[in-house]
Amino acid sequence: MSNINLNKIITEQVNKNTLNIDSVNTLTMLKMINDEDAKIAKAVKLALPSIAKAVDVITQSIKTNHRLIYIGAGTSGRLGVLDASEMPPTFSVAKNVVVGVIAGGNKALQNPIEGAEDNEQAAIKDLKKIAFSKGDVLVGISASGRTPYVCSGLKYANKIGAKTISLSTNQNAEISKIAKINIEVVVGPEVITGSTRMKSGTAQKLVLNMLSTGAMIKLGRTYGNLMVDLRPTNRKLIKRAHNLVKKLTNAHDQRINDVMKITKNEVKPAIVMILKDVNYTTAIKLLKANDNFIGRIIKKNNAIK
């Protein structure tokens, strides 16, 4: 550990814009934080070409029945797990399609296990535990770009021939040298020196949103910008599903209720059943024949209004 030079890591450097953040009034303090946060989207924009490459690789992996796996430690690991956990209810994908792996395991989600990030063997063990394979994609997340746990996971993925992507908030990151596709979102020194849960964490959240959502869009999990593959698991989502069907079919509420009972609140087959006047089995066949893209089934005159 003695050979680590933190001074060369930009997220560990002192932010000159917030030197007196502890001596100003509350509003000024918040303005300082907000001014620094305003730089994040611009930094992400610069990384869009790399993010686009990553989305295409992830899309192909999932399309061929493989998986997107995130791996990280601390805040980075938690963000990966968070993004993965939101995929089933949002896009109705199986819970093992997008998986978050965090150093220290599930306990680390709520409890800091700082030493876990240095355990290189644990990364390999954790990936083997979920049967990580050549067809899967591994996204290594590390603000510093040098987390041993993440570096080890990416090296293992390369060794077995899997696709690898790195996400860091530093230039010339160590994980960028390992991964096949590297995403570097350089947000600069943190508001509070070294607190990468702030700007770095926000940047990582934005990119992870793009990776997973971008892939789902390309896989036909939306119609326009409508969430037609959501999984209604509570009253709010059931109502949202009903409203989506109504918006795209203009059918009477009773007709929608009857169809939604048959589809068990699945939106896509309900829309196809109503617009094409077919039964559930035929609706499913139509969806499969069109690679799950409902837009290929719905006629242009039924476009979103």
Residue pairs with C-beta under 8 A, 6 or more apart in sequence:
1 118
4 146
6 12
6 194
7 13
9 144
9 145
9 146
9 170
10 169
10 170
10 171
10 186
10 188
10 189
11 143
11 144
11 169
11 170
11 187
11 189
11 190
11 194
11 196
11 199
11 200
12 144
12 189
12 193
12 194
13 189
13 193
14 189
14 193
15 36
15 188
15 189
15 190
15 191
15 193
16 189
17 32
17 35
17 36
18 32
18 33
18 36
18 191
18 192
21 29
21 32
21 191
21 192
24 32
32 191
33 191
33 198
36 188
36 190
36 191
36 198
36 199
37 199
37 202
39 187
39 188
39 199
40 185
40 187
40 199
40 202
40 203
40 206
41 206
43 169
43 185
43 186
43 187
43 188
43 203
44 51
44 185
44 203
44 206
44 207
44 210
46 185
46 186
47 183
47 184
47 185
47 207
50 181
50 182
50 183
50 184
51 183
51 207
51 210
51 211
51 214
52 214
53 181
54 139
54 165
54 181
54 183
54 211
55 210
55 211
55 214
55 215
55 218
56 218
57 137
57 163
57 165
57 181
58 68
58 137
58 139
58 165
58 211
58 212
58 214
58 215
59 214
59 215
59 218
59 219
61 67
61 68
61 135
61 136
61 137
61 163
62 68
62 93
62 97
62 215
62 219
63 219
64 135
65 135
66 133
66 135
66 136
66 137
67 96
67 97
67 98
67 99
67 135
67 136
67 137
68 84
68 97
68 98
68 99
68 136
68 137
68 139
68 211
68 212
68 215
69 98
69 99
69 100
69 101
69 127
69 130
69 132
69 136
69 137
69 138
69 139
70 77
70 80
70 81
70 83
70 84
70 98
70 99
70 100
70 101
70 139
70 141
70 208
71 77
71 80
71 100
71 101
71 102
71 123
71 126
71 127
71 138
71 139
71 140
71 141
71 149
71 150
71 153
71 154
72 78
72 79
72 80
72 100
72 101
72 102
72 103
72 140
72 141
72 142
72 147
72 149
72 150
73 102
73 103
73 104
73 108
73 116
73 117
73 142
73 147
73 149
73 150
74 103
74 108
74 112
74 114
74 117
75 143
75 196
75 197
75 200
75 201
75 204
76 141
76 142
76 143
76 147
76 150
76 167
76 196
76 201
76 204
77 100
77 101
77 102
77 103
77 104
77 108
77 141
78 102
78 108
78 109
79 141
79 201
79 204
79 205
79 208
80 100
80 101
80 102
80 139
80 141
80 208
81 100
81 101
81 102
81 109
82 100
82 205
83 98
83 100
83 205
83 208
83 209
83 211
83 212
84 98
84 99
84 100
84 212
85 100
86 212
87 93
87 95
87 97
87 98
87 212
87 216
88 94
88 95
88 231
89 230
89 231
89 233
89 237
90 216
90 227
90 229
90 230
90 231
91 216
91 221
91 227
91 229
91 230
92 221
92 229
92 230
92 231
92 266
93 216
93 221
98 212
99 130
101 123
101 126
101 127
101 130
101 153
102 108
102 109
103 113
103 116
103 117
103 119
103 122
103 123
103 126
103 147
103 149
104 113
104 116
105 126
107 113
108 116
116 122
116 149
117 147
117 148
117 149
117 150
118 148
118 149
119 148
119 149
120 148
120 149
120 151
120 152
121 152
122 149
123 149
123 150
123 152
123 153
123 156
124 152
124 153
124 156
126 153
127 138
127 153
127 156
127 157
132 138
132 156
132 157
132 160
132 162
133 160
133 162
134 160
134 161
134 162
135 162
136 157
136 162
136 163
137 162
137 163
137 164
137 165
138 153
138 154
138 157
138 162
138 163
138 164
138 165
139 164
139 165
139 166
139 167
139 208
139 211
140 150
140 151
140 153
140 154
140 164
140 165
140 166
140 167
140 175
140 178
140 179
141 150
141 167
141 168
141 204
141 208
142 150
142 151
142 166
142 167
142 168
142 173
142 175
143 168
143 169
143 170
143 196
143 200
143 201
143 204
144 168
144 170
144 173
144 196
145 166
145 168
145 169
145 170
145 172
145 173
145 174
145 175
145 176
145 184
146 173
146 174
146 175
147 175
150 175
151 174
151 175
151 178
154 164
154 166
154 175
154 178
154 179
155 178
157 163
157 164
158 164
158 178
158 180
163 180
163 181
164 178
164 179
164 180
164 181
165 179
165 180
165 181
165 182
165 183
165 211
166 173
166 175
166 176
166 178
166 179
166 181
166 182
166 183
167 183
167 185
167 204
167 207
167 208
168 175
168 176
168 182
168 183
168 184
168 185
169 184
169 185
169 186
169 187
169 196
169 199
169 200
169 203
169 204
170 184
170 186
171 184
171 186
172 184
173 182
173 184
175 182
176 182
176 184
183 207
185 203
185 204
185 206
185 207
187 199
187 200
187 202
187 203
188 199
190 196
190 198
190 199
190 200
191 198
191 199
192 198
216 222
216 229
219 292
220 290
220 291
220 292
220 293
220 294
220 295
221 228
221 229
221 292
222 228
222 229
223 248
223 294
223 295
223 298
223 304
224 295
224 303
224 304
225 304
226 244
226 247
226 248
226 304
227 240
227 244
228 244
228 248
228 267
228 268
228 271
228 294
229 267
229 268
230 237
230 240
230 241
230 244
230 267
231 237
232 238
232 240
232 241
232 265
238 265
241 260
241 265
241 267
241 270
242 253
242 256
242 257
242 260
244 267
244 271
245 251
245 256
245 259
245 260
245 267
245 270
245 271
245 274
246 253
246 256
247 304
247 305
248 271
248 275
248 298
248 302
248 304
249 256
249 271
249 274
249 275
249 302
251 259
251 274
255 274
256 270
256 274
259 270
259 273
259 274
260 266
260 270
262 270
262 273
262 280
263 269
263 270
263 273
263 280
263 283
268 283
268 287
268 292
268 294
269 280
269 283
269 284
269 287
270 283
271 294
271 298
272 278
272 283
272 286
272 287
272 294
272 297
273 279
273 280
273 283
275 297
275 298
275 299
275 302
276 282
276 283
276 286
276 297
278 286
286 297
287 294
287 297
290 296
290 297
